[in-house]
Amino acid sequence: MPETISADNTHVYPAEGGLSSLQKSLFGVLAFFFAIHIVFWYLEFHAGVSHVVASTTLVVFVVGCFLTALALPWLPLPGQRDRTKWERLGAMVIVWVFIALIPRFIWELPWLLFFDQIRDGVQHGALWTYMWSPILLGGDARYLNGDPLIVVLEWIAFFTGLFEAYAMLQFFRNGKRFTSIQLSFIMGGMIVEVTLPAVYFGVEIANKLQSMTSPVEMWVKFVVLNLLWCTMPLVTYFWGVRRLARQDLAVKF
């Protein structure tokens, strides 16, 4: 169906029934994300693969999931072959917001609320805690020790995520269209998203990387895993600035 132009010269996209090919593909990536944790847990605790190899490789796969999800809007999937670069960028930004949001609720909040149980499970190889294992054991000892700075940063990230989640919920309820306030929530959240890693990296560098265990794990689990959080928030923020300036608040997704 063709898009229409509203009286205020903004794009209004028709509602689509069911899941789009992009959304189905994203659910596939999400399913793969959870499945690989089971696979690498088995390799480490039942196939004799060392923790360093298993956990580091798992993080590489996790980053691959993130990059795959971000690449999907640019692929010639059914229903999006005729999209413009601007429309594809918008879809990628929406994907990124989900990538930033989901860990808030499935990784960071449980770590904050059930720290003792998760740490005990990680130290004893419990499957349900393997999602935290690569970071707590060999990734960043501050997460294993419950460092107060990390706790504060994660609470800030979580409460910021609540505003972002509200904006995304309203975005879908309004037919994939933001209001200016909702998009401002996303943009404000992105400022926090890029500031927290700066503090996270800066403090650890100032402390001479004392929470890291090995160069390989440092680069993969500390640097590579967090690179998207140092770049994509900036892309999202300036994308939002342009959207607000043009009052182009509907996004194809």
Residue pairs with C-beta under 8 A, 6 or more apart in sequence:
1 14
3 11
3 12
3 13
3 14
4 11
4 12
4 14
5 11
5 12
6 12
8 247
9 247
10 246
10 247
10 248
10 249
10 250
11 248
11 250
12 177
12 250
13 175
13 176
13 177
13 250
13 251
13 252
15 175
16 79
19 27
20 79
20 80
20 253
21 77
21 78
21 79
21 80
22 72
22 73
22 77
22 79
22 80
22 91
22 253
23 253
25 72
25 77
26 69
26 72
26 95
26 98
29 65
29 68
29 69
29 72
32 65
33 62
33 65
36 58
36 61
36 62
36 65
37 58
37 130
37 131
38 127
38 130
40 49
40 54
40 55
40 57
40 58
40 61
40 130
41 54
41 125
41 127
41 130
41 133
43 49
43 54
44 50
44 51
44 54
44 55
44 125
45 125
51 133
51 137
51 138
52 138
52 214
52 216
52 217
55 133
55 134
55 137
55 138
55 139
55 217
55 221
56 134
56 138
56 216
56 217
56 220
56 221
58 134
59 134
59 139
59 220
59 221
59 224
59 225
60 220
60 224
62 225
63 224
63 225
63 228
66 99
66 228
69 95
69 98
69 99
70 92
70 95
70 96
70 99
70 228
70 232
72 95
73 80
73 83
73 88
73 89
73 91
73 92
73 95
74 88
74 92
80 87
80 88
80 91
80 252
83 91
83 252
87 251
87 252
89 239
90 239
90 251
90 252
90 253
91 251
91 252
91 253
93 235
93 236
93 239
93 251
94 168
94 171
94 251
94 253
96 228
96 232
96 235
96 236
97 164
97 168
97 186
97 236
98 168
99 228
99 232
100 161
100 164
100 189
100 193
100 229
100 232
100 233
101 161
101 164
101 165
101 168
104 157
104 158
104 161
104 165
105 161
105 165
106 131
107 131
107 132
108 154
108 157
108 158
109 158
110 118
111 118
111 132
111 143
111 154
112 151
112 154
112 155
112 158
115 146
117 129
118 129
118 132
118 136
119 136
119 144
119 146
120 126
121 128
121 129
121 132
122 129
122 130
122 132
122 133
122 136
122 137
122 144
123 137
132 143
134 221
135 143
135 221
136 143
136 144
137 144
138 213
138 214
138 217
138 221
139 217
139 221
139 222
139 225
140 150
140 204
140 211
140 212
140 221
140 222
141 210
141 211
141 212
141 213
142 149
142 150
142 204
142 211
143 150
147 211
149 199
149 203
150 200
153 196
153 199
153 200
156 192
156 196
157 192
157 193
157 196
160 188
160 189
160 192
160 193
161 189
163 185
163 188
163 189
164 185
164 186
164 189
166 182
166 185
167 178
167 182
167 183
167 185
167 186
167 189
168 186
170 178
170 179
170 182
171 177
171 178
171 182
171 251
175 250
176 250
176 251
176 252
176 253
177 249
177 250
177 251
178 186
178 243
178 249
178 250
178 251
179 249
180 244
180 247
180 249
183 240
183 243
183 244
183 249
184 240
184 244
186 236
186 240
187 236
187 237
187 240
187 241
187 244
190 233
190 234
190 236
190 237
190 240
191 233
191 237
193 229
193 233
194 229
194 230
194 233
194 234
194 237
196 229
197 226
197 229
197 230
198 230
200 226
201 226
201 230
204 210
204 211
204 212
204 222
209 218
209 222
212 218
212 222
242 248
243 249
